[in-house]
Amino acid sequence: MELGKVGKLIIYIGIFLIVLGVLIHFYPKIPFLGKLPGDIYIKRENVSFYFPLATSIIVSIVLSLALYLLSKLK
């Protein structure tokens, strides 16, 4: 790998970590995340099961779009 490519990779990783840190910091304040209509939540006497299906799909679409746009910047 060339030194310039390694530098760009480190910058992209840094930007990703900053965005991830901001999302983790403000996650409790995002009202709709994890409570969308397609999320599955089953609560019984001794067991509770939660699977954020709709939230996972939306996060996947957003990440795919972001990575697609990042690949077009090169």
C-alpha positions as CSV (number, residue, x, y, z in Angstrom):
1,M,0.0,0.0,0.0
2,E,1.2,3.5,-0.7
3,L,1.6,5.9,2.1
4,G,-1.1,8.2,0.7
5,K,-3.6,5.4,0.6
6,V,-2.8,4.5,4.2
7,G,-3.3,8.1,5.3
8,K,-6.7,8.2,3.6
9,L,-7.7,5.0,5.2
10,I,-6.8,6.3,8.7
11,I,-8.8,9.4,8.1
12,Y,-11.9,7.4,7.0
13,I,-11.5,5.2,10.0
14,G,-11.3,8.2,12.3
15,I,-14.4,9.8,10.7
16,F,-16.2,6.5,11.2
17,L,-15.2,6.3,14.8
18,I,-16.3,9.9,15.5
19,V,-19.7,9.3,13.9
20,L,-20.1,6.1,15.8
21,G,-19.1,7.8,19.1
22,V,-21.7,10.6,18.5
23,L,-24.4,8.0,17.7
24,I,-23.6,6.0,20.9
25,H,-23.5,9.2,23.0
26,F,-26.9,10.4,21.7
27,Y,-28.6,7.0,21.3
28,P,-30.8,7.3,24.4
29,K,-32.1,10.7,23.2
30,I,-33.2,9.4,19.7
31,P,-36.9,8.7,20.4
32,F,-37.8,6.4,17.5
33,L,-34.7,4.2,17.3
34,G,-35.5,0.8,18.6
35,K,-39.3,1.5,18.9
36,L,-40.4,1.3,15.2
37,P,-43.6,-0.5,14.2
38,G,-41.6,-3.4,12.7
39,D,-39.6,-4.2,15.8
40,I,-40.5,-7.4,17.5
41,Y,-40.9,-7.4,21.3
42,I,-42.4,-10.4,23.1
43,K,-42.7,-10.4,26.9
44,R,-43.9,-13.4,28.9
45,E,-43.8,-14.3,32.5
46,N,-40.1,-15.3,32.7
47,V,-38.7,-14.4,29.3
48,S,-38.6,-11.3,27.2
49,F,-37.4,-11.3,23.6
50,Y,-36.6,-8.2,21.5
51,F,-35.5,-8.1,17.9
52,P,-35.3,-4.7,16.3
53,L,-36.1,-5.8,12.7
54,A,-37.3,-2.4,11.3
55,T,-34.5,-0.5,13.1
56,S,-31.9,-3.0,11.7
57,I,-33.2,-2.5,8.1
58,I,-33.1,1.3,8.4
59,V,-29.6,1.3,9.9
60,S,-28.4,-1.1,7.1
61,I,-29.9,1.2,4.4
62,V,-28.3,4.3,5.9
63,L,-24.9,2.6,6.3
64,S,-25.0,1.1,2.8
65,L,-25.8,4.6,1.4
66,A,-23.0,6.2,3.4
67,L,-20.5,3.6,2.3
68,Y,-21.6,3.9,-1.4
69,L,-21.2,7.6,-1.2
70,L,-17.8,7.3,0.4
71,S,-16.7,4.9,-2.4
72,K,-17.7,7.4,-5.0
73,L,-15.6,10.1,-3.4
74,K,-12.3,8.3,-4.3
